Amino acid sequence: MYRCLQLAQLGCGHVAPNPMVGAVLVFDNRIIGEGYHAQCGKAHAEVNCINSVAEIDKILIEKSTLYVSLEPCVHFGKTPPCTNLILQHKIPKVVIGCADSFAKVNGRGIQQLKDNGVQVVYGVLENDCKALNKQFFTFNNKKRPYITLKWAQSKNGKIAGKSNERIFISNDITNRLIHKWRTQDAAIMVGTNTALNDNPLLTARLWQGKNPIRILLDKELNVPLKHHLFNTDAITIVFNTKKNGEENNIKYYRLTDFNLRTALNALHILQVQSILVEGGSKLLQSFIDDNLWDEIRIIENKELIMDDGLQAPILKNAHLAKKENYLTDSIYYYHPV
């Protein structure tokens, strides 16, 4: 199952809104096939695993055990059900990491295998398997995107200079890491003030991977079209109270009730599975105050002290899960209490 998890992670940034899944086929303590879900809409892990079996070993498939990190799908989507494939190849035993909470699966895959005589074991490394697909499970269970809040601050808790002047707080290493994070989320969000003051690109130009969808909360449509957010590097979704419509790569969505929850509900409908919020202090604090977050990442420059400037958001109901150090910077990872 650990090998399944290793394989599954190779699909990170490429399979959303599908989950990351790895599969391993074992005969007599020997791996004869392995695979993972590599791209949304393409073959699932079980298919790639079985297809990887060498011709000389194909006779062993019906005597082997299939390990898979997530319950096999039982419905027709962009690909056929994996349960059918397992039954077709007469695999006698399947070991599953965790059940799939997606409404069209949710135990039905396990039940179909059992009903057809397959020995099923599930719950192996269950917590690890669920953690791997935390974005997928949050999206399906809470009916909203997985929300990660991120900001950089000085040693004394300032995130910007006076008058919101832009100061580069994080170092080159953590800045590159931020761009890696951007490839791992479906979207990145900022508010009007950040867009106006910083004029950010919000792309993953310092890391290999696809750019996230850019989400702008701009109630009165105050951000000029000449700003970087509206270039052709990525799709930009603009939540506002003025208009609906699409212009090139910009998609406008009018919210009659302009708040975080209605925006998140709209993103769920749009199948945006996860967002990285890089907005200013006001937007970040709004997420914290409304208890709308799943993870917070704070980059602190241990050598920078700012006498004056904008105060960082105030944490509430958070516990420190992990800390990492990169030269002048420390990264603090928080989870909800």
C-alpha positions as CSV (number, residue, x, y, z in Angstrom):
1,M,0.0,0.0,0.0
2,Y,2.9,2.3,0.6
3,R,4.0,1.7,-3.0
4,C,0.4,2.6,-4.1
5,L,0.7,5.9,-2.3
6,Q,4.1,6.6,-3.9
7,L,2.7,5.9,-7.3
8,A,-0.5,7.9,-6.7
9,Q,1.5,11.1,-5.9
10,L,3.0,11.0,-9.4
11,G,-0.4,12.3,-10.6
12,C,-0.3,15.4,-8.3
13,G,-1.4,18.5,-10.2
14,H,-2.7,16.5,-13.2
15,V,-5.8,14.6,-12.2
16,A,-8.1,17.0,-10.3
17,P,-11.0,17.0,-9.9
18,N,-10.3,13.2,-9.9
19,P,-8.4,11.7,-6.9
20,M,-4.8,10.6,-7.0
21,V,-4.7,6.8,-7.1
22,G,-2.0,4.1,-7.2
23,A,-2.3,0.4,-7.9
24,V,0.0,-2.6,-7.5
25,L,-0.6,-6.2,-8.6
26,V,1.2,-8.9,-6.6
27,F,1.7,-12.6,-7.2
28,D,3.5,-14.7,-4.6
29,N,5.2,-11.6,-3.0
30,R,6.3,-10.3,-6.4
31,I,5.0,-7.2,-8.1
32,I,4.0,-8.1,-11.6
33,G,2.2,-4.8,-12.4
34,E,1.8,-1.3,-11.1
35,G,0.2,2.0,-12.3
36,Y,-1.3,5.3,-11.3
37,H,-3.9,7.7,-12.5
38,A,-1.8,10.1,-14.6
39,Q,-4.3,12.6,-16.1
40,C,-7.9,13.5,-15.7
41,G,-10.1,11.8,-18.3
42,K,-7.4,9.2,-19.1
43,A,-7.0,5.6,-17.8
44,H,-7.4,4.9,-14.1
45,A,-4.7,3.4,-11.9
46,E,-6.1,-0.1,-12.1
47,V,-6.2,0.0,-15.9
48,N,-2.6,1.1,-16.1
49,C,-1.5,-1.4,-13.5
50,I,-3.0,-4.4,-15.4
51,N,-1.8,-3.1,-18.7
52,S,1.8,-3.0,-17.3
53,V,1.9,-6.7,-16.7
54,A,4.5,-8.4,-18.9
55,E,3.1,-10.9,-21.5
56,I,4.8,-13.8,-19.7
57,D,3.1,-12.8,-16.4
58,K,-0.4,-12.3,-17.8
59,I,-1.4,-15.8,-16.9
60,L,-0.8,-14.9,-13.2
61,I,-3.3,-12.0,-13.1
62,E,-6.2,-14.3,-12.0
63,K,-4.1,-15.6,-9.2
64,S,-2.8,-12.3,-7.9
65,T,-3.8,-9.7,-5.3
66,L,-4.6,-6.1,-6.4
67,Y,-3.6,-3.4,-4.0
68,V,-5.2,0.0,-4.7
69,S,-5.1,3.2,-2.6
70,L,-8.8,4.1,-3.2
71,E,-12.0,2.1,-3.7
72,P,-12.3,1.2,-7.4
73,C,-15.0,3.1,-9.3
74,V,-18.2,1.4,-10.2
75,H,-19.8,4.0,-12.6
76,F,-19.3,5.1,-16.2
77,G,-17.7,8.5,-16.4
78,K,-15.0,9.5,-18.9
79,T,-13.7,5.9,-18.5
80,P,-15.5,2.5,-17.8
81,P,-15.9,1.2,-14.2
82,C,-12.7,-0.3,-12.8
83,T,-14.7,-3.0,-10.9
84,N,-15.7,-4.4,-14.3
85,L,-12.1,-4.7,-15.3
86,I,-11.2,-6.4,-12.1
87,L,-14.0,-9.0,-12.5
88,Q,-13.1,-9.4,-16.2
89,H,-9.5,-10.4,-15.3
90,K,-10.8,-12.7,-12.5
91,I,-8.6,-11.1,-9.8
92,P,-9.5,-13.0,-6.6
93,K,-8.5,-10.5,-4.0
94,V,-8.4,-6.7,-3.7
95,V,-6.8,-4.7,-0.9
96,I,-8.1,-1.2,-0.7
97,G,-6.7,1.8,1.2
98,C,-9.9,3.7,1.8
99,A,-13.4,4.0,0.6
100,D,-14.4,6.6,-2.0
101,S,-16.9,9.2,-0.6
102,F,-17.9,10.3,-4.1
103,A,-21.7,9.8,-4.4
104,K,-21.5,7.5,-7.4
105,V,-19.1,5.2,-5.6
106,N,-19.2,5.4,-1.8
107,G,-19.0,1.7,-1.0
108,R,-20.7,0.4,-4.1
109,G,-17.4,-0.6,-5.7
110,I,-16.5,-2.7,-2.6
111,Q,-20.0,-4.2,-2.6
112,Q,-20.0,-5.2,-6.2
113,L,-16.6,-6.9,-5.9
114,K,-17.9,-8.8,-2.8
115,D,-21.1,-9.8,-4.6
116,N,-19.1,-11.3,-7.3
117,G,-16.9,-13.4,-5.1
118,V,-13.9,-11.2,-4.8
119,Q,-12.2,-11.2,-1.4
120,V,-12.0,-7.5,-0.3
121,V,-9.8,-6.1,2.4
122,Y,-10.1,-2.3,3.0
123,G,-8.9,0.2,5.5
124,V,-5.2,-0.5,5.0
125,L,-3.2,2.7,5.7
126,E,-6.6,4.4,5.7
127,N,-5.5,7.7,7.2
128,D,-2.5,8.0,4.8
129,C,-4.8,7.3,1.9
130,K,-7.3,9.8,3.0
131,A,-4.6,12.4,3.6
132,L,-3.3,12.0,0.1
133,N,-6.6,13.0,-1.3
134,K,-7.6,15.6,1.3
135,Q,-8.7,18.0,-1.4
136,F,-10.9,15.4,-3.1
137,F,-12.6,14.3,0.1
138,T,-13.1,17.9,1.4
139,F,-14.7,18.9,-2.0
140,N,-17.1,15.9,-2.0
141,N,-17.9,15.9,1.8
142,K,-18.1,19.6,2.5
143,K,-19.4,20.7,-0.9
144,R,-16.7,23.4,-1.2
145,P,-13.1,23.6,-2.4
146,Y,-10.2,22.6,0.0
147,I,-9.0,26.0,1.3
148,T,-5.3,26.7,2.0
149,L,-4.4,30.2,3.3
150,K,-0.9,31.4,2.7
151,W,1.1,34.5,3.6
152,A,4.6,35.7,4.3
153,Q,5.4,37.8,7.3
154,S,8.4,39.5,9.0
155,K,9.7,38.3,12.4
156,N,7.4,40.8,14.1
157,G,4.3,39.9,12.2
158,K,4.1,42.4,9.3
159,I,3.0,41.3,5.8
160,A,3.5,44.6,4.0
161,G,5.1,48.0,4.4
162,K,3.2,51.1,5.3
163,S,0.7,52.3,2.7
164,N,0.6,48.7,1.4
165,E,4.0,49.1,-0.4
166,R,5.2,45.8,-1.7
167,I,8.1,44.3,0.1
168,F,9.6,40.9,-0.8
169,I,9.6,39.0,2.5
170,S,10.3,35.3,1.5
171,N,13.7,34.2,0.2
172,D,14.4,32.6,-3.2
173,I,13.9,29.1,-1.9
174,T,10.6,29.6,-0.3
175,N,9.4,31.7,-3.2
176,R,10.1,28.8,-5.5
177,L,8.2,26.5,-3.1
178,I,5.2,28.8,-3.3
179,H,5.2,28.3,-7.1
180,K,5.2,24.6,-6.5
181,W,2.2,24.9,-4.2
182,R,0.4,26.8,-7.0
183,T,0.7,23.8,-9.3
184,Q,-0.8,21.6,-6.7
185,D,-4.0,23.6,-6.3
186,A,-6.8,24.1,-8.9
187,A,-7.0,27.8,-8.3
188,I,-5.4,30.8,-6.5
189,M,-7.5,33.6,-5.0
190,V,-6.9,37.3,-4.2
191,G,-9.0,40.3,-3.5
192,T,-9.3,43.7,-5.1
193,N,-6.7,45.5,-2.9
194,T,-4.0,42.9,-3.6
195,A,-4.7,42.9,-7.3
196,L,-4.5,46.7,-7.3
197,N,-1.5,47.2,-5.0
198,D,0.7,44.3,-6.1
199,N,-0.5,43.7,-9.7
200,P,0.5,40.0,-9.3
201,L,0.8,37.4,-12.1
202,L,-0.3,34.5,-9.9
203,T,1.3,31.9,-12.1
204,A,3.7,29.0,-11.4
205,R,6.5,30.4,-13.6
206,L,9.2,29.2,-11.1
207,W,8.1,25.6,-11.1
208,Q,7.3,23.1,-13.8
209,G,3.5,22.5,-13.9
210,K,0.3,24.1,-15.0
211,N,-0.8,27.5,-13.8
212,P,-3.8,27.6,-11.4
213,I,-7.1,29.3,-12.3
214,R,-6.9,32.8,-11.0
215,I,-9.8,33.9,-8.9
216,L,-10.4,37.6,-8.2
217,L,-13.0,38.9,-5.7
218,D,-13.7,42.3,-7.2
219,K,-17.1,43.5,-6.1
220,E,-17.2,46.7,-8.1
221,L,-14.9,45.6,-11.0
222,N,-12.3,48.1,-9.9
223,V,-9.2,46.3,-11.2
224,P,-8.2,47.6,-14.7
225,L,-8.0,45.1,-17.6
226,K,-4.4,46.1,-18.2
227,H,-3.4,44.3,-14.9
228,H,-1.4,41.1,-15.1
229,L,-4.3,39.0,-13.7
230,F,-6.1,39.5,-17.0
231,N,-3.3,38.3,-19.3
232,T,-3.5,35.0,-21.3
233,D,-1.3,33.0,-19.0
234,A,-4.2,31.4,-17.3
235,I,-8.0,31.6,-17.0
236,T,-9.3,34.3,-14.6
237,I,-12.6,34.0,-12.8
238,V,-13.9,37.4,-11.5
239,F,-16.7,37.3,-8.8
240,N,-18.5,40.7,-8.8
241,T,-21.9,42.3,-8.4
242,K,-22.0,43.9,-11.9
243,K,-22.0,41.4,-14.7
244,N,-21.9,37.9,-16.1
245,G,-20.1,36.9,-19.2
246,E,-16.9,35.7,-20.8
247,E,-14.3,37.7,-22.5
248,N,-11.3,35.8,-23.9
249,N,-9.8,34.0,-20.9
250,I,-11.8,36.1,-18.3
251,K,-15.0,34.7,-16.9
252,Y,-17.3,37.1,-15.0
253,Y,-19.7,35.7,-12.4
254,R,-22.2,38.1,-10.8
255,L,-23.1,37.3,-7.2
256,T,-26.3,38.8,-5.9
257,D,-25.1,38.0,-2.3
258,F,-21.4,38.9,-2.4
259,N,-19.6,36.9,0.3
260,L,-17.2,34.1,0.7
261,R,-19.7,31.4,1.1
262,T,-21.6,32.2,-2.1
263,A,-18.3,32.4,-3.9
264,L,-17.2,29.0,-2.6
265,N,-20.5,27.5,-3.5
266,A,-20.1,28.8,-7.0
267,L,-16.6,27.3,-7.2
268,H,-18.0,24.0,-6.1
269,I,-20.5,24.1,-8.9
270,L,-17.7,25.0,-11.3
271,Q,-15.8,21.9,-10.1
272,V,-12.9,23.9,-8.6
273,Q,-11.6,21.4,-6.1
274,S,-9.0,23.4,-4.2
275,I,-7.9,27.0,-3.8
276,L,-4.7,28.7,-2.5
277,V,-5.7,32.0,-1.0
278,E,-2.9,34.6,-1.3
279,G,-4.9,37.6,-0.7
280,G,-4.2,40.5,1.7
281,S,-4.7,40.6,5.4
282,K,-8.4,41.5,5.2
283,L,-9.4,38.6,2.9
284,L,-7.3,36.1,4.8
285,Q,-8.8,37.3,8.1
286,S,-12.3,36.9,6.6
287,F,-11.6,33.2,5.9
288,I,-10.2,32.7,9.4
289,D,-13.1,34.5,11.1
290,D,-15.7,32.5,9.1
291,N,-13.8,29.3,9.9
292,L,-13.5,28.6,6.2
293,W,-10.1,27.0,5.9
294,D,-8.4,23.6,5.9
295,E,-4.7,24.5,6.1
296,I,-2.7,27.7,6.8
297,R,0.9,28.1,5.7
298,I,2.9,31.0,7.1
299,I,6.3,31.9,5.8
300,E,8.2,33.9,8.4
301,N,11.5,35.7,7.7
302,K,13.4,35.3,10.9
303,E,15.8,38.1,10.1
304,L,13.4,40.8,8.9
305,I,11.9,43.3,11.3
306,M,9.5,45.9,10.0
307,D,9.0,48.9,12.3
308,D,5.8,49.9,10.5
309,G,3.4,48.1,8.2
310,L,0.3,46.0,7.8
311,Q,-0.3,43.4,10.6
312,A,-0.6,39.8,9.6
313,P,-3.9,38.0,10.1
314,I,-4.7,36.7,13.6
315,L,-4.9,32.9,13.9
316,K,-8.0,31.3,15.6
317,N,-8.7,27.7,16.4
318,A,-5.4,26.5,14.9
319,H,-2.7,24.1,15.9
320,L,0.8,23.9,14.6
321,A,1.2,20.6,12.6
322,K,4.7,21.1,11.2
323,K,7.6,23.5,10.8
324,E,10.3,23.7,8.1
325,N,13.4,25.9,7.9
326,Y,14.9,27.3,4.7
327,L,17.8,29.6,5.4
328,T,16.3,32.9,6.6
329,D,12.7,31.6,6.4
330,S,10.6,29.3,8.6
331,I,7.4,27.8,7.3
332,Y,4.7,27.0,9.8
333,Y,1.9,24.6,8.8
334,Y,-1.4,24.9,10.8
335,H,-4.5,22.7,10.8
336,P,-7.9,23.5,12.4
337,V,-8.3,22.5,16.0
